[in-house]
Amino acid sequence: MNVYYRKTVVGWWNVYPAGSDDQFVNLNPEEFAELLPQVSRRAFAGCAEIGVTAARELFGEEVWTA
């Protein structure tokens, strides 16, 4: 599943399913690094791909997987 992410003013991360502006999960820096270890600590926004299992844990069972 494609997601995009933005760092908040306080240093946490909002992670959104691609194509959504109203559904997001707020993660602390440690949780974010565990989910997306390839993202630099200096990044402030970007996009990535996560597995279906991780997406369901973040966004619930109604994750769209097409």
Secondary structure by P-SEA (a helix, b strand, c coil): cbbbbbbccccbbbbbccccccbbbbbcaaaaaaaccccccccccccccccaaaaaaccccccccc
